[in-house]
Amino acid sequence: MSSGANNVVSSGVDSVTIHPTAIVDEGAQIGAGSRVWHWVHVCGGAKIGEGVSLGQNVYVGNKVVIGDKCKVQNNVSVYDNVTLEEGVFCGPSMVFTNVYNPRSLIERKDEYRNTLVKKGATLGANCTIVCGVTIGEYSFVGAGAVVNQDVKPYALMVGVPAKQVGWMSAFGEKLDLPVSAPVKDDKGAVECVCPHTGDIYALKNGMIEYTPKGVSANA
C-alpha cells in the first residue's frame, strides 16, 4: 500500500505518516509516530518500532527488525538479517550487507549472516558494515569506515578497515580516555566524567563501565 503524507495509517494521536511516493507492502508492522518519507520501500515482513524515521530512498527488507526511535537517513538499504535496537542512527548512504562472499552466478540466500546493531549506536555517513558482526551499544562508527569485526560498546571506530581510536559517551562526545589504559587506582580503572551529563565512564579490562550521574559506582 501507499499513503499520502498526511494520511493516518494507525488510529489515534500517534499516527504513522507515509509519503505518497512510498511503498509499504501488506503485512509490514510500523509503530506509532513513525515517518516513512519519499521513495521508501518497506517489505511485508519488516518489523519497525515506534517513533522511527525512514529517510528518502530507504529500503527495508522482509527479515529486518528496527527498534523504537531509530533514524535511518537517505539512501540506506537495510537488508534481510539486520537488526537495529532502540535509538540507532544510520547516516546517509551507509551500507549493510548480508552475504560475506557474494557471486552473481551462485545462489547464497541460505548463507545470510546476522548483523546486530545495539542500542544507541551511530553508523556514520557512507560507512560499510560487513555482515555477521555485532555493533556495541552507544558505539560510534565514523564516516566512510569499513567495519569487518565486532565493535565494543562505546568504541569510536574509523578507517578502512575500521580501527578503534577512542571511546564515545552516550551523549555523543569523545571521552578523554585512552583506547587501552594502565592500572591507575585500586579498582584497576581509569575514569572520565562526561562534561555534558556528569555521567561516569570507567575503562576497566578493555571495556567501558557506565555509571549515571548521582549513582554510586559501587551500587
ChimeraX attribute file (.defattr): number of C-alpha atoms within 10 A of each C-alpha:
attribute: neighborCount
match mode: 1-to-1
recipient: residues
	/A:1	12
	/A:2	17
	/A:3	17
	/A:4	13
	/A:5	17
	/A:6	12
	/A:7	14
	/A:8	15
	/A:9	16
	/A:10	14
	/A:11	9
	/A:12	9
	/A:13	9
	/A:14	15
	/A:15	20
	/A:16	23
	/A:17	22
	/A:18	26
	/A:19	19
	/A:20	18
	/A:21	18
	/A:22	22
	/A:23	20
	/A:24	21
	/A:25	16
	/A:26	12
	/A:27	14
	/A:28	18
	/A:29	17
	/A:30	25
	/A:31	21
	/A:32	21
	/A:33	18
	/A:34	23
	/A:35	20
	/A:36	28
	/A:37	23
	/A:38	18
	/A:39	20
	/A:40	26
	/A:41	22
	/A:42	28
	/A:43	20
	/A:44	16
	/A:45	18
	/A:46	21
	/A:47	21
	/A:48	25
	/A:49	22
	/A:50	20
	/A:51	21
	/A:52	25
	/A:53	21
	/A:54	28
	/A:55	21
	/A:56	21
	/A:57	19
	/A:58	23
	/A:59	21
	/A:60	27
	/A:61	20
	/A:62	20
	/A:63	16
	/A:64	20
	/A:65	22
	/A:66	26
	/A:67	22
	/A:68	23
	/A:69	21
	/A:70	25
	/A:71	22
	/A:72	27
	/A:73	21
	/A:74	22
	/A:75	20
	/A:76	24
	/A:77	20
	/A:78	26
	/A:79	19
	/A:80	23
	/A:81	21
	/A:82	26
	/A:83	20
	/A:84	25
	/A:85	20
	/A:86	21
	/A:87	22
	/A:88	25
	/A:89	23
	/A:90	26
	/A:91	23
	/A:92	20
	/A:93	20
	/A:94	24
	/A:95	22
	/A:96	20
	/A:97	21
	/A:98	22
	/A:99	19
	/A:100	14
	/A:101	9
	/A:102	13
	/A:103	9
	/A:104	6
	/A:105	6
	/A:106	8
	/A:107	9
	/A:108	14
	/A:109	11
	/A:110	7
	/A:111	12
	/A:112	17
	/A:113	18
	/A:114	16
	/A:115	23
	/A:116	19
	/A:117	27
	/A:118	21
	/A:119	22
	/A:120	24
	/A:121	27
	/A:122	26
	/A:123	28
	/A:124	22
	/A:125	21
	/A:126	19
	/A:127	25
	/A:128	23
	/A:129	25
	/A:130	19
	/A:131	22
	/A:132	19
	/A:133	18
	/A:134	20
	/A:135	26
	/A:136	20
	/A:137	22
	/A:138	26
	/A:139	27
	/A:140	31
	/A:141	30
	/A:142	20
	/A:143	19
	/A:144	20
	/A:145	22
	/A:146	22
	/A:147	25
	/A:148	18
	/A:149	16
	/A:150	16
	/A:151	22
	/A:152	20
	/A:153	24
	/A:154	29
	/A:155	27
	/A:156	24
	/A:157	26
	/A:158	21
	/A:159	16
	/A:160	13
	/A:161	13
	/A:162	21
	/A:163	18
	/A:164	15
	/A:165	13
	/A:166	18
	/A:167	27
	/A:168	22
	/A:169	26
	/A:170	21
	/A:171	13
	/A:172	17
	/A:173	13
	/A:174	16
	/A:175	19
	/A:176	16
	/A:177	18
	/A:178	13
	/A:179	14
	/A:180	14
	/A:181	15
	/A:182	13
	/A:183	13
	/A:184	10
	/A:185	9
	/A:186	6
	/A:187	8
	/A:188	14
	/A:189	19
	/A:190	20
	/A:191	19
	/A:192	16
	/A:193	19
	/A:194	21
	/A:195	11
	/A:196	10
	/A:197	12
	/A:198	13
	/A:199	18
	/A:200	22
	/A:201	27
	/A:202	19
	/A:203	23
	/A:204	17
	/A:205	14
	/A:206	14
	/A:207	18
	/A:208	22
	/A:209	16
	/A:210	18
	/A:211	17
	/A:212	14
	/A:213	13
	/A:214	9
	/A:215	10
	/A:216	9
	/A:217	13
	/A:218	5
	/A:219	5
